Every structure is written in C-alpha cells, then in structure tokens.
Amino acid sequence: MLWTVVNERDGIGDETPPDYLTSVKDGGFYGWPYCYWGQTVDARVPQDAAMVARAIQPDYALGGHTASLGLCWLPAGTLPGFQEGMAIGQHGSWNRSTLSGYRVIFVPFANGKPSGPPRDILWGFLSPDEKYSYGRPVGVTLAPGGGILVADDVGDVIWRVTG
C-alpha cells in the first residue's frame, strides 16, 4: 500500500484543517479544493456537491500546519523501543499563533493502519521561547547499518538517529 503525508490549506485556523497521513487509493479524491478532512466544506471556494460527496476522509491527523513533508516506513527494531510504523519529518508551521511541528515523529501501525498517538523521535529545533527555530527537519530515510537519517534544510545538516 502507498502512503503519503499532505499539507492542508491555510487561513482557517491554527488547528483547522489538520495536515495528515493517509493511504492512497486508486482514483481516490481527497477534497481539494472543495473540502477537507473528508467532506468538511471550505466555504471560501465555489462548490461542487458531487465532488464533495466523493471525498475520502484521510487516515490519520498530524495537527494543524505541522508541514509534515518527509515520510519513511520504519520496520520494527529500526530504533530501540519502536515497533513498526512511519517516521515523519515535520518541517514546522509559519502561519499560526504558536509554532507546531519542527520535529520528527513516529506513528505506530498495527494491522497495516495507524494505531495510536505519535511519539517524538527527534526534537529540540525550537528556541526555548518558541519564537524561532534552530532547524527544520524535512527528509527522513533509513540509514545504512541501522537507524534513520534526517535532512534539516535550515540547520544545513543531516542528522543520524540511532539507538
């Protein structure tokens, strides 16, 4: 199954709509531009009721404006204490009252689907007052020999996370 992360639209609120992780269904329609998070209508755009009725609700909310960009499947045992699931690089928000994202999270899976709250893998990219960032994680991939590699396009570094 193919999975993706999606950055949703801006201008509705700090948490609305959430960015998301979802499976990609052949021929699936996920709402743009008419609606979000399933069939929640975006009243700011002209509507097409037939398209709204076709919209699929995503599998897993990642929070508003986290800018979840990087995505990598983590087999069980890749990092100590982590079962199988997705590692997601959250580049971070720029347009909300308090910053969100700026970390790498893990979403556990069971029976081929997301199954529980996210856990932090890599964090500490925000200043103590949370007004600016030291880095913005984006790309995530398995590292040769174990662990993961994380591209940070503000810190201009590749982080290696191991156990």
Buried (B, 14 or more C-beta within 10 A) or exposed (E): EEBEBBBBBEEBEEEBBBBBBBBEEEEEBBBBEBBBBEBBBBEEEEEEEEBBEBBBBBEBBBBBBBBBBBBBBBEEEBBEEBBBBBBBBBBBBEEBEEBBBBBBBBBBBEEEEBEEEBEEBBEEBBEEEEEEBEBBBBBBBBBEEEBBBBBBBBBEEEBEBEE
